């Protein structure tokens, strides 16, 4: 995490910490009433994911993520229940160098698999213009460092059996703690038959 802006949910207390080169997200209370607190987060920059985190006391290291968004929004407004009083902070996580890389599934694959896979931020891969006829047995989206499926893989989807995609977008979460530098290959993998219905290399 690179920089933080901090606000107390019930007062105009503003604190911040920053690396010398990082942009500090700014938090401010827009409004409060009996039901909720509206928080504005500004001073954002592209190329980063932001997390709003909450704790009831600064004496604790127990910060819980309550909202996340991408910096290209420029600013965001977020509302939470007034009962969730305490401290809030916005934490900036810069994009990994692999964000923006694309893998092409090509054409002529089994079960009509086609489209491209995009690493859109540190936590998300999107399959775009994705085609799949829903056939097979148990089919999952797998990532790999070496491309040596199935001995080296991370699964990022449920079973796609019966799910038909025709030029669609499928958004998938990258598991927490995954080292993005090791995401080099992607495959639509049929587990029982040990076969790839379509794969590509991120570049």
Secondary structure by P-SEA (a helix, b strand, c coil): cccbbbbbcccccccccccccbbbbbbbbccccccbbbbbbccccccbbbbbbbbcccccccccccccccccccccccccccccccbbbbbbbcccccccbbbbcccccccbbbbbbbcccccccccccbbbcccccbbbbbbbccccccccccccccccccbbbccbbbbbbcccccccccccccccccccccccccccccc
